[in-house]
Structure formats: structure tokens, C-alpha cells
Amino acid sequence: MKRFDVDENGFYGRFGGAYVPDKLRPCIEELQTAYLKIMETDGFRKDYDRLLRHYVGRPSPLYLAERLSDKYGCRIYLKRKDLNHTGAHKINNAIGQALIAQSMGKRRIIAETGAGQHGVATATVCALMGMECVVYMGRVDVERQYANVKKMEMLGAEVVAVESGGATLKDAVDAAVGAWCSDPSESYYLLGSAVGPHPYPDMVARLQSVISEEIEKQLQELEGRDYPDYLIACIGGGSNASGTVYHYLDRKETSIVLAEAGGMGLESGRSAATITLGSEGVLHGSRTLVMQDDKGVAIEPYSISAGLDYPGVGPLFAHMAEQCRSVTYPVTDDEALRAAIELTRLEGIVPALESSHALAVLGRLPFEKDDVAVLTLSGRGDKDMDTYIRYQG
Ligand SMILES: *Cc1c(COP(=O)(O)O)cnc(C)c1O
């Protein structure tokens, strides 16, 4: 087994696993048994490839950003996931898991969402496949993200406002898991990132691994070699990052650079810099790095970008950090905003705030002239226009 493969119990080194309450165990075990078998069938592969190509718009371009490259003194390619249908990489995962759910004979999709991006991707795929969709969302988030709620409803999903606890993402996860447990034979829980109990982190990484597969092919064509010197990605839970690095994990020619949310600064107490500040713990069914207090209670994370605002990280990334396979930079809100404006002015591309965290790292890397760097632009900035407008004054 390779150093970064998951073992049969769902562990990457000592991180991962499936720490779930007894009543959830049968649902998780059913999925553990089913997911690889389904993903290896010809039927699944054919449907997944067809939808990625003709519905999502893959392969996404690998674009040599010349003006950005000039500025940083190496060759920088942008992997353009911002051009995917629905504007980010989340749709890859939603389509894959919905196909798996169908193969398992489930007709009802349950999902949680914070800001609404995963909820919209899930509702989109359920509309496409004619499946019932229920999205759990904290009441506070429902109020903050009204347009996304209306969009999910337009797509035919039912949005349930969760009143318990702080009425945000964590409470939405609890409610969604509860709904899954009470109807396990008909329902499938579609998780939005490379987090949670086994098999979710591995399943999500495999579904997103089309990204690194495409990078290998495209680089071979453009550069005459299939690997970059640097791979740069932003990380919240790690679905974008796991897809970006998947085929390069065991290739030491390639340095892996991750950008996480430094929020208002590491010392401010207002960040989501989990890899830098977190300690070992169990969060949402998985042993990983968690931002937690002395009693082991996860603390309320903060980031200007909703997608990075999570107090944990996928177990693969806890393992990679421990093995020194990746270098992680916390990026503050202000640095991300400046990087967003810079890309917009240099290349005419308005990036998502999440992706801007990755862009902000470019100035910190010791590039040489012939280096090739691939940065995954995880999404487009339309959803962040209000923030950008406020920032520009
Ligand atoms: C959700 C999101 C992220 C962060 O989530 P990961 O699971 O870490 O990928 C990053 N970028 C965009 C555009 C997103 O929508």
C-alpha cells in the first residue's frame, strides 16, 4: 500500500476512521461496502464521464496565465474550475455521489449546507436526475443566504431551516444525519467535502481526482512533462485540494502547497487555519486536526470566505501535514481580497474568495524562472461580488 492510500478501516496513518454512533453504523457500513464496487463498474464510469464532459464542461482548461507569470517569475497555469457548471468543483462530487445513490436504490438525497454552495450543487444534480432533495441549513444561514435558498427551491429542493444550537452549519449537519438515520433504506446522505467518517473522504477524493488526471494530460501536452514543480490549492474541508493532488501524492518532484483561511490573523482568535492551529481530535466522525478548546469542543471558525469556514480538515490532509508532504500557509482575509483584485486586473478573471487564498500564496514561494506551477482556481467570484464591492469602497 502506498503512503497516502486509505486503509480498509478508513485510516490515513492515524487519521480518519469512522467514529459514528451505533444507530448510524449500518448506513455507513452499507456505503463502505458499496462505494468502490459501484465506482468500478462500467455503467458508473460511463455515466460519470458523460455527465462531466457534456453537463459540467470537462476537461476544464489549463490556462497559462502570462501576465501573472511575469509578475511572479515562473510559469503559472490556472486550472479553470471556475468554468464548471454552477461555478466550482462541488458539482463533480454531487454528480458522482448521486449516481452512487441511484445504484444503491436510494431515491431521496439529504444534504447539509452552510452558505449554500453545496446545497445548490446537490439540488442541481437532483433536478438533473429527478431525485427528491432535502437540504438542511441553519436558520441563521437561511437568513444570510436568502438567494441561495430561493435557488435551491427553484431547483425543486426542500430547504429545512434548523433552529437548534447556534442554527448554523454544525447544527445543519446534526439534523441531516438525524434525518438519514430515521430513513436509511430510502435516503442517501450526500456529504459536500473530503471530511466525515470513512468512506466519505476517500470517495470524495476519488470523485474529484478527475482534476489531477486532467492536469497530468494537459501538462504533458503543454510542457512535455506530466508534473508541475508546484501544485497550489486552497483548502477548507479538502475536496478541491484532494482532487488537485490525488495523482501526485507519491511524486516527490512536485511540491504541494495549501492555502487555508487565516481570517483576521492567527493570533486574533478569528480564523479557520486548522492545519496550522488545530490539534488532534474527532470531528464529524473522523480523527483529524480540529480547532478546539481545552475541553475538546470545536470552536466557531471564521473566514471571509464561506467555503473555508470549517473547524476541521479532511483526514488525508492531517496525515500529509504530519508526513511533511505538504506546506500550508494561512492567508488572511485582506491578503485574499488583494489577490482577487490582482488576478482580476492581470487576467480578466474574477476568482472565488476561496480560490483567492491560493493566489495570495504566490508571492511567498521561492520560484525559479523555469518552474512550472499549477494553481487550481476552485471557483468563480460571482457569488462574492457583494464582498468585493464593499472592499473596493
Ligand atoms: C466549497 C468551496 C471550497 C472549499 O471546500 P473544499 O472542500 O476544501 O474544496 C473552495 N472553493 C470553492 C469555490 C468552494 O465553493
The ligand as an SDF file (V2000), in Angstrom:
LIG
                    3D

 15 15  0  0  0  0  0  0  0  0999 V2000
  -16.6230   24.8950   -1.0970 C   0  0  0  0  0  0  0  0  0  0  0  0
  -15.5230   25.5880   -1.7880 C   0  0  0  0  0  0  0  0  0  0  0  0
  -14.1710   25.4630   -1.3870 C   0  0  0  0  0  0  0  0  0  0  0  0
  -13.7160   24.7360   -0.1620 C   0  0  0  0  0  0  0  0  0  0  0  0
  -14.1430   23.4520    0.0350 O   0  0  0  0  0  0  0  0  0  0  0  0
  -13.1540   22.2090   -0.1540 P   0  0  0  0  0  0  0  0  0  0  0  0
  -13.9370   21.0460    0.2570 O   0  0  0  0  0  0  0  0  0  0  0  0
  -11.9490   22.4570    0.7180 O   0  0  0  0  0  0  0  0  0  0  0  0
  -12.7860   22.1950   -1.5670 O   0  0  0  0  0  0  0  0  0  0  0  0
  -13.1960   26.0760   -2.1510 C   0  0  0  0  0  0  0  0  0  0  0  0
  -13.5020   26.8200   -3.2260 N   0  0  0  0  0  0  0  0  0  0  0  0
  -14.7730   26.9890   -3.6500 C   0  0  0  0  0  0  0  0  0  0  0  0
  -15.0380   27.8220   -4.8480 C   0  0  0  0  0  0  0  0  0  0  0  0
  -15.8270   26.3800   -2.9460 C   0  0  0  0  0  0  0  0  0  0  0  0
  -17.0860   26.5440   -3.3690 O   0  0  0  0  0  0  0  0  0  0  0  0
  1  2  1  0
  2  3  1  0
  2 14  2  0
  3  4  1  0
  3 10  2  0
  4  5  1  0
  5  6  1  0
  6  7  2  0
  6  8  1  0
  6  9  1  0
 10 11  1  0
 11 12  2  0
 12 13  1  0
 12 14  1  0
 14 15  1  0
M  END
$$$$
